[in-house]
Amino acid sequence: MAVTLADVARLAGVSPATVSRVINDSAKKVAPELRERVLAAVAELHYVPNAHAQNVARPRKSAVGVIVHDVSDPYFAEITRGLQRQAGAHDRLLVICNSYREPERELAYVALLRAQQVHALILAGSGYHDDEFTARLNGELNAYQQGGGRVAVIGRHELVGSAVLPANEAGAHQLACRVLGLGHRRVGVIAGPRALTTTTDRLSGVRRAAAELGVPLPPEQIVYADFTRDGGAAAAAELLDAAPGLTAVLALNDSMAVGTLATLRERGIAVPEQISVTGFDDMPIARDVTPSLTTVRLPLVDMGERAMALALGDDPGPVSEPALAEIVWRSSCAAPAR
């Protein structure tokens, strides 16, 4: 039969309440002699506390709540690896919630995690172009912080708390300058969802490069799609039909770039001989597709580690840390054919 708290109390010669205070590290201290007797009884009986009962009895201060758009997305999978690595080093439990890019679901998770009294909240992923929602979310986060909770975000400019901010605009600008510098003048862009601030940031970088180099980027050469392989494939088909004669396609994440490569392959269009293709993020698959994908590398695992460190750190004020981007040049991009 399972050993109970009462069994430990009987062997130690103390009350069950005393055993509970020792095991749960209660703020109400126990005399050192009694504490030693309880711990000795725990060891002798191989007693394992009931985790469910502990959570009911006290707040889950050992847990950190994490809200991502979709942990199956390679972008968030890499960030989650970093979060877990840092959480493990601090003996913290992660409670991971998928919002599926639904603002109301995200707001509901924040409220739920607040009710669970987790030690910290981390929101990873793009913000939304929705001022009313942002104000409501900030209200929840402010209340949580005032109650002693810690907040850290990844890729959000407009939320309270500490932040790790990837160089989305700068990375896209740098890549677009490099591509246009090869001589490409008819360039298409496969952007992410219109509602996301990450899409706006990356597209702004491309637009800035095009303006600086005098390359036109009319509306028919920009298509918005989901940040997925299928989204990229469908957007590439739409783009090729609307703007024939393109010599390069800049997809604003790697999953969409992989879908773009698939559509070009189906249509018998050689990459990069006829059209160059680039991505963004440098997912593990980027080096393995054929041709290997030119992209912008973000330090995704490191971003997760740094966000967790901010959430668990001692700095009382909000801290913002940049996450720099770098170009990874591979065989999917070349100068346009003469």
Residue pairs with C-beta under 8 A, 6 or more apart in sequence:
3 45
3 46
3 47
3 48
5 16
5 19
5 20
5 23
5 47
5 49
6 16
7 45
7 47
8 19
8 38
8 41
8 42
8 45
8 47
9 15
9 16
9 18
9 19
9 41
11 41
11 44
11 45
12 18
12 19
12 34
12 37
12 38
12 40
12 41
13 37
14 34
14 37
14 38
18 30
18 34
18 38
19 38
19 41
20 26
20 57
21 28
21 29
21 30
22 30
22 34
22 35
22 38
22 39
23 38
23 42
23 49
24 49
24 54
24 57
24 58
30 38
41 47
59 116
59 117
60 93
60 116
60 117
60 118
60 119
61 117
61 118
61 119
62 91
62 92
62 93
62 119
63 92
63 93
63 94
63 95
63 116
63 118
63 119
64 83
64 87
64 92
64 93
64 94
64 95
64 118
64 119
64 120
64 121
64 122
64 308
64 311
64 312
65 95
65 97
65 109
65 113
65 116
65 118
65 120
65 121
65 122
66 80
66 83
66 94
66 95
66 96
66 97
66 121
66 122
66 123
66 124
67 96
67 97
67 99
67 106
67 109
67 110
67 113
67 121
67 122
67 123
67 124
67 125
68 76
68 79
68 80
68 96
68 97
68 98
68 99
68 124
68 125
69 76
69 98
69 99
69 100
69 101
69 124
69 125
69 126
70 76
70 98
70 99
70 100
70 101
71 77
71 80
71 96
71 98
73 227
73 228
73 255
74 254
74 255
74 281
74 283
74 284
74 285
75 227
75 253
75 255
75 281
75 283
75 300
76 124
76 125
78 283
78 284
78 300
78 301
78 304
79 124
79 154
79 300
79 301
79 303
79 304
79 307
80 94
80 96
80 124
80 304
81 301
81 304
82 300
82 301
82 302
82 303
82 304
82 305
82 306
82 307
82 308
83 94
83 122
83 124
83 304
83 305
83 307
83 308
84 94
84 304
85 301
85 304
85 305
86 304
86 305
86 308
86 309
86 312
87 93
87 94
87 308
90 308
90 312
92 119
92 308
92 312
95 113
95 116
95 118
97 109
97 112
97 113
99 105
99 106
99 109
99 125
101 125
101 193
101 195
101 196
103 128
103 130
103 133
103 137
104 133
106 123
106 137
107 133
107 136
107 137
107 140
110 121
110 123
110 137
110 140
110 141
110 144
111 140
113 121
114 121
114 140
114 143
114 144
114 147
114 149
117 149
118 149
119 149
119 150
119 311
119 312
120 149
120 150
120 151
120 152
120 311
120 312
121 141
121 144
121 149
121 150
121 151
121 152
121 161
121 311
122 151
122 152
122 153
122 154
122 307
122 308
122 311
123 151
123 152
123 153
123 154
123 156
123 159
124 153
124 154
124 155
124 304
124 307
125 154
125 155
125 156
125 198
126 155
126 156
126 192
126 196
126 197
126 198
126 199
127 134
127 155
127 156
127 157
127 158
127 159
127 196
127 197
127 198
128 134
128 195
128 196
128 197
129 194
129 195
129 196
129 197
129 200
130 195
134 158
134 159
137 159
138 158
138 159
138 160
141 151
141 159
141 160
141 161
142 160
144 151
145 151
145 160
145 161
150 161
150 162
150 310
150 311
150 312
151 159
151 160
151 161
151 162
151 311
152 161
152 162
152 163
152 164
152 307
152 308
152 310
152 311
153 159
153 161
153 162
153 163
153 164
153 307
154 163
154 164
154 166
154 303
154 304
154 307
155 164
155 165
155 166
155 168
155 197
155 198
156 163
156 197
157 163
157 165
157 197
158 197
160 318
161 318
162 307
162 310
162 311
162 315
162 318
162 319
162 320
162 321
163 310
163 318
163 319
163 320
163 321
164 303
164 306
164 307
164 310
164 320
164 321
164 322
164 323
165 320
165 321
165 322
165 323
166 298
166 303
166 322
166 323
166 325
167 298
167 322
167 323
167 324
167 325
168 198
168 201
168 202
168 205
168 325
169 201
169 202
169 204
169 205
169 208
170 205
170 324
170 325
171 202
171 205
171 280
171 296
171 298
171 325
171 326
171 327
172 201
172 202
172 203
172 204
172 205
172 206
172 209
172 250
172 252
172 280
172 296
173 205
173 206
173 208
173 209
174 205
174 296
174 325
174 327
175 205
175 250
175 278
175 280
175 294
175 295
175 296
175 327
176 187
176 205
176 206
176 208
176 209
176 210
176 250
177 209
177 212
177 213
178 327
178 329
179 187
179 248
179 250
179 276
179 278
179 333
180 187
180 209
180 210
180 213
180 215
181 213
182 276
182 333
182 334
182 335
182 336
183 335
183 336
184 215
184 247
184 248
184 276
184 335
184 336
185 215
185 216
185 247
185 336
186 221
186 243
186 245
186 246
186 247
186 248
187 210
187 215
187 217
187 221
187 246
187 247
187 248
187 249
187 250
188 221
188 222
188 223
188 239
188 240
188 243
188 246
188 248
188 249
188 250
189 203
189 206
189 217
189 221
189 222
189 223
189 249
189 250
189 251
189 252
190 223
190 225
190 232
190 235
190 236
190 239
190 249
190 250
190 251
190 252
190 256
190 257
190 260
191 199
191 202
191 203
191 222
191 223
191 224
191 225
191 252
192 198
192 199
192 202
192 224
192 225
192 226
192 227
192 252
192 253
192 256
193 199
193 224
193 225
193 226
193 227
194 224
199 224
199 252
202 252
202 280
203 222
203 252
206 217
206 250
206 252
207 217
209 215
210 216
210 217
220 242
220 243
221 239
221 242
221 243
221 246
223 235
223 238
223 239
223 242
224 235
225 231
225 232
225 234
225 235
225 256
227 253
227 255
227 256
228 255
228 256
228 259
229 255
229 256
229 258
229 259
229 262
230 259
231 255
231 256
231 259
232 251
232 255
232 256
232 257
232 258
232 259
232 260
232 263
233 259
233 260
233 262
233 263
234 259
235 256
235 259
235 260
236 249
236 251
236 259
236 260
236 263
236 264
237 263
239 246
239 249
240 246
240 263
240 267
240 269
246 275
247 274
247 275
247 276
247 336
247 337
248 275
248 276
248 277
248 278
248 333
248 336
249 260
249 275
249 276
249 277
249 278
250 278
251 257
251 259
251 260
251 277
251 278
251 279
251 280
252 280
253 279
253 280
253 281
254 279
254 280
254 281
254 282
254 283
254 285
254 286
254 293
254 295
255 283
256 279
257 277
257 278
257 279
257 280
257 286
257 293
257 295
257 332
258 279
258 285
258 289
258 293
260 277
261 271
261 277
261 289
261 290
261 291
261 293
261 332
264 270
264 271
264 275
264 277
265 271
269 275
271 277
271 291
271 332
272 291
272 331
272 332
272 333
272 334
273 334
273 337
274 337
276 294
276 332
276 333
276 334
276 336
277 293
277 294
277 332
277 333
278 293
278 294
278 295
278 296
278 332
278 333
279 286
279 293
279 294
279 295
279 296
280 295
280 296
280 298
281 295
281 296
281 297
281 298
281 300
282 295
282 296
282 297
282 298
282 328
283 295
286 292
286 293
286 295
286 328
286 330
287 293
287 330
289 332
291 330
291 331
291 332
292 330
292 331
292 332
293 330
293 332
294 327
294 328
294 329
294 330
294 331
294 332
294 333
295 327
295 328
295 330
296 325
296 326
296 327
296 328
297 325
297 326
297 327
297 328
298 323
298 325
299 323
299 324
302 323
303 323
306 321
306 323
310 319
310 321
